[in-house]
Amino acid sequence: MPVIVSLPLTIAPLLVYNIIAFGLFGELPGDPWIAPVFTVELVSGARFTLVVGDLMILAALVLLFFEILKATRVGVVSLADHILSTLVLIAYVVEFLSVPQAAHSVFFILSAIALIDVVA
């Protein structure tokens, strides 16, 4: 049970990014991160469009919030969580430097979120 509790939530955006980037559920034409999720016309008359990349970043920020709440714990589970968060950050950095599909601003921001998780 302690291993499951200490799994860093920032691993979820890494997995989802890879699933989308490598087309494990089917190839998406063009850049999958700029595909619109929905568009809303605002009262001002302007249109707001949420794209997949923005949604990924938003989800990662929500998970980071819960990670920061988990960081207030003390004990062995907290130490294991920190070690695993560091390993997730290393995975982000290695993938960013070595995998062409990770050379995207969305992935870079997700990496920065993982860094904030480790530092926090």
C-alpha positions as CSV (number, residue, x, y, z in Angstrom):
1,M,0.0,0.0,0.0
2,P,2.7,2.6,0.8
3,V,4.2,2.2,-2.7
4,I,0.8,3.1,-4.3
5,V,0.4,6.1,-2.1
6,S,3.9,7.4,-2.8
7,L,3.5,7.1,-6.6
8,P,3.9,10.7,-8.0
9,L,0.9,12.0,-9.7
10,T,3.1,13.7,-12.3
11,I,3.7,10.4,-13.9
12,A,0.1,10.5,-15.3
13,P,0.7,13.4,-17.7
14,L,3.9,11.7,-18.9
15,L,2.0,8.6,-19.7
16,V,-0.9,10.4,-21.4
17,Y,1.5,12.6,-23.4
18,N,3.3,9.5,-24.7
19,I,0.0,7.8,-25.5
20,I,-1.1,10.8,-27.6
21,A,2.4,11.6,-29.1
22,F,3.1,8.1,-30.2
23,G,-0.5,7.5,-31.5
24,L,-1.2,4.4,-29.4
25,F,-4.9,5.0,-30.0
26,G,-4.5,5.9,-33.6
27,E,-2.5,8.4,-35.6
28,L,-3.6,12.0,-35.4
29,P,-2.9,14.2,-38.5
30,G,-0.6,17.1,-37.9
31,D,0.2,18.4,-34.4
32,P,-2.1,16.7,-31.9
33,W,-1.5,19.4,-29.3
34,I,-3.3,22.1,-31.2
35,A,-6.4,20.1,-31.8
36,P,-9.4,22.0,-30.3
37,V,-11.3,20.4,-27.4
38,F,-14.0,22.9,-27.4
39,T,-14.8,26.5,-28.4
40,V,-17.0,29.0,-26.5
41,E,-18.1,32.4,-27.7
42,L,-17.7,34.9,-24.8
43,V,-19.9,37.8,-23.9
44,S,-17.3,40.1,-25.4
45,G,-17.8,38.4,-28.8
46,A,-14.3,36.8,-28.7
47,R,-13.9,33.1,-29.1
48,F,-12.1,31.0,-26.5
49,T,-10.7,27.7,-27.8
50,L,-9.3,25.1,-25.4
51,V,-6.8,22.9,-27.2
52,V,-5.4,19.5,-26.2
53,G,-2.0,20.9,-25.1
54,D,-3.7,23.4,-22.9
55,L,-5.9,20.7,-21.3
56,M,-2.8,18.6,-20.7
57,I,-1.1,21.5,-18.9
58,L,-4.2,22.3,-16.9
59,A,-4.5,18.6,-15.8
60,A,-0.9,18.5,-14.8
61,L,-1.3,21.7,-12.7
62,V,-4.2,20.1,-10.8
63,L,-2.2,17.0,-10.2
64,L,0.7,19.2,-9.0
65,F,-1.6,20.8,-6.4
66,F,-2.4,17.4,-5.0
67,E,1.3,16.5,-5.1
68,I,2.1,19.6,-3.0
69,L,-0.5,18.5,-0.5
70,K,1.1,15.1,-0.3
71,A,4.5,16.8,0.3
72,T,3.3,17.9,3.7
73,R,3.4,14.3,5.0
74,V,6.4,13.2,7.1
75,G,8.0,9.7,7.3
76,V,9.2,6.9,5.1
77,V,6.3,7.3,2.6
78,S,7.2,10.9,2.1
79,L,10.9,10.0,1.4
80,A,9.8,7.3,-1.1
81,D,7.4,9.8,-2.8
82,H,10.3,12.3,-3.2
83,I,12.6,9.6,-4.6
84,L,10.0,8.5,-7.1
85,S,9.2,12.1,-8.1
86,T,12.9,12.6,-8.8
87,L,12.9,9.5,-11.0
88,V,9.8,10.9,-12.9
89,L,11.7,14.2,-13.4
90,I,14.7,12.3,-14.8
91,A,12.4,10.4,-17.2
92,Y,11.0,13.7,-18.4
93,V,14.5,15.2,-18.9
94,V,15.8,12.1,-20.7
95,E,12.8,11.8,-22.9
96,F,12.9,15.6,-23.7
97,L,16.5,15.3,-24.8
98,S,16.4,12.1,-26.7
99,V,12.9,11.6,-28.2
100,P,11.8,13.7,-31.2
101,Q,8.1,13.5,-30.2
102,A,9.0,15.2,-26.8
103,A,10.5,18.3,-28.5
104,H,7.3,20.3,-27.9
105,S,6.4,23.2,-25.6
106,V,3.7,21.1,-23.9
107,F,6.2,18.5,-22.9
108,F,8.7,21.1,-21.8
109,I,6.0,22.7,-19.5
110,L,5.1,19.3,-18.2
111,S,8.8,18.8,-17.4
112,A,8.8,22.1,-15.5
113,I,5.8,21.0,-13.5
114,A,7.6,17.8,-12.6
115,L,10.6,19.9,-11.5
116,I,8.4,22.1,-9.3
117,D,7.1,18.8,-7.8
118,V,10.6,17.7,-6.9
119,V,11.6,21.1,-5.5
120,A,8.4,21.5,-3.5
